[in-house]
Amino acid sequence: MKKTILTAAIALTMAFGSSAAASTITVDSAHGSVFGEADTGANQWWVKTKFKIDGNSSGDVYAGAFRLESDDGGALSEFLAFCLEPLETLNLPKDYAIGSLFSQEVTDNLNTLAANAWDLVTNSKTAAAFQMAAWELTTETRNTFDINRGFFKITKNSEMSNAAEAIAQEWLSHFNDDTWSSDGKQFAILNASGTQDLLTNVSVVPLPASGLLLLGGLFGAGAVARRKARKS
């Protein structure tokens, strides 16, 4: 892939200068498929999988990296993103606000995942692993993250899904062992009603509180109420 996945160390005023002037940005797919690059639809990184949430099974879903674009003139004009709500359908185009509606703990965990694993996403398998790990972090109600058991778990038994699961669990073990940190990095989270919230590949350098925006803070299985905070 010619473009680098991680947009690192972008100053806040550069990354979101145009977004700051408006309350929302309009997000759409960069191609006919949300997983494809603009114009060519190439580099579609996804793996077909299944999951259970609180014992309720999904059908086949696509776990992978969305390739999106917006009417923002800065770093979010074209970007990668991952779903943060597995029970919500992705509906585009949609007006999104920049900021996390998750609890501080979940938001911190998502930042930590992005800070450590985003640049490891280089193909369908690792993109699916990142998506699975993000779902686990936003949905699991237990203190221990295990992709194969608990409130949220991956259930599909296939070569690609199993391989992505193994990578996701390796990354999640760093949360269980408390060996990963975000090192102060913050990644943009986009929120909107009636569609999936998104974790993007735009990272920002924190500024004084007066200059901060609300940062960081595959298709779903049905119209189940959205889970915005992980229970202790």
N, C-alpha and C positions, 0 to 999 in steps of 0.2 A: 504493500500500500504506500502510495507516494506521500500522502499527507500524514503527519504525525498525529497520534491520537490525543496526546495531552497538550493543551494550550497552557503552558506553565508561566507563572509569575507575571500575569498581566495586571497592570495597575488598574485600580477600580475606576478611575476617571476615564481610562481608555476603553475598558471592557464594557462599561455600562453608561457611558456618557449620554448616549441617545435614549437609553431606557429610562434614565433618571427623570427625563422630562415628561415621560408618559407613565400612566399607572399600569399599563399592560403592554405586552408585545404579542403580535399575532403569529402563532407557530403553525407550520404546515410541514408535510413530508417533502423531502428534497427530490423525490422521484415518485412514480406510481406506487412503488412499494416503500413502506416506511423504513425498510432495512437497506435500500439501495441508494447509491450515490446519484446526485443530480445528473440528468442527461443520459447517462449510460445504464444506471441501475446496477452497476458493478459492486463488488465487495459486499455482498449480502452475508452478514455474519449472524447466523442464528442456528439453533438446534431445537428440534421438536421434542417436547417433554410433557409431563403431566405433574400435577401436584394435588395435595389435599390440604385444606384449611379447616380445622376443627372437625375433621372426619368427612367433610364434603369434598368430593372429587371433581376436578376439572376435566374437560375433554383435552384433546391435544392442543397445546399452546406453543408459541414460538418464543423462546428465550434468546435474546440477543441484543445487539446495539442498534438503536434507531438512528437514522441519518436524517436530520431535520434542518429546517431553515426558518427564519423569522423576518419580520419587517424591521428589525433592529439593525442599525447601521454599524454596530460594533462587533464584538467577539461572538455574539449570538446570531449573527446573520446566517451562519452555517455551522452546525454543531452536531456532536454525537450526544445521545441521551439514553438513559435506562429507565424503565418503568419502576415506580415505587409502590404501586397498588395492584397486586395481582388479581383482585376481584373487581377491578374497574376496567371498562372498555376504553381503548384509545380512540377518541373522536377528534379528528382534525379536518379543517383548520379550527383553531381555538385561541381565544385570548387568554394569555397566562400572565400572572403576576410573578415577580422575582421574590422568592422567600420561602422558607420552610414552615409548614403548618404542623409538622411532627413535634413530638416532645424534644426537649434539649438533648436527652440521652440518645434518642434515635438519630437526630440531626448530627450529633457528634460522631456517632458510629458510621454514618454514611460518609462524612468528611474523611474519617480515618480509612475507610475502605477505598475511597477514591485516591487519597494521598499515597496509598501503598500499592494498589493493584491496578489502577487505570492504565499505567504504561506497560502492564503485562498483558493487556488485551491486544492480541495480534491476529486472531482468526476466529472462526465460528465457535470453537470449543472454549476458548478463554472468554469470549464475549458472553456465551451462555453461562459460564461459571460466575462471571461478575453479576449477571442478572439474577441468578439463583441466590447468590450471597446477599444482594440488595433486598430481595423479597424476604429472606430469612430475617434480616436486620429490622425491617419495618413491620413484620407480621408476627414473629415468634413471641410468645408470652412468657417463656421460661428464661431463666438467667443464663443457661447454657445453650449455645447455638449448635444445633445438630441438624444437618440438612435431611437426614433420613428418619427423624422422629420428632415428636412434639406437636405443638399446635399447627405449625406449618412444616410440610415435608414434601420432597420430590418423590414421585412414585413410579415414574416410567422406567422400565427396564429395557434399555437399548444401549448399544455400544457408545454412541455419541453422548447420550444423556448421562450415562454412568461415568464417562470420562469427565464431563463437565462437572458433575456432582463431586467427584473426587477432588478436583481443583478448588471448587467452592468451599468444601469442607476444610481443606488445607488452609485457605485464607481465613475462614471463620475460627479456626483453632487459635489464631493469633489474638482474637477477641477473648476467647475463653482463658488464654494464658496471659492476657494483658501485655503482649509483646509488641503490639503496633500502636503508634500514635499518629496524629495528623500533623505534628510539628508546626502547628499554627496555620496550616493551609486551610482555605475554605473554598468549596466548590458551589457553584450556583445551583439552587433547587428552584424549580418552577412549579407553581400550583395553580389549579383552575378547577372549578366545579364541573361535574359531568364528564370528566375525562381523567386519565391517569396523571398524577403528579410525576415530575421528571427530575432525575439527577443528571446534570450536564457535564461536559468535558471542559468547562470554563473555570479556571482557577483564578483567584484574586489575591492581591496582597492587602492584608487588613490595614485600614486607615483609622485615624482617631474616630471616636464614636460619632462625632458630628458629621462625618463623611460617609458612614456606613449605610448601605441599603439593607433591607431585610434579607440577608444571605444566609446560607449555610444550612443556611439560615440567613404483552404481547397480548397480547390481547387477553382480556380478562375472562373469567368463567361465568359471570352473571351480574345481576344488579343487586349485589349484597352491600349492606351499609359499609362505608369506608372506615378502615381502622387507621386513626391518626396518631396513636401513641401506643407504645409497647408497655404492657402491664409489668409491674415488678414481680 
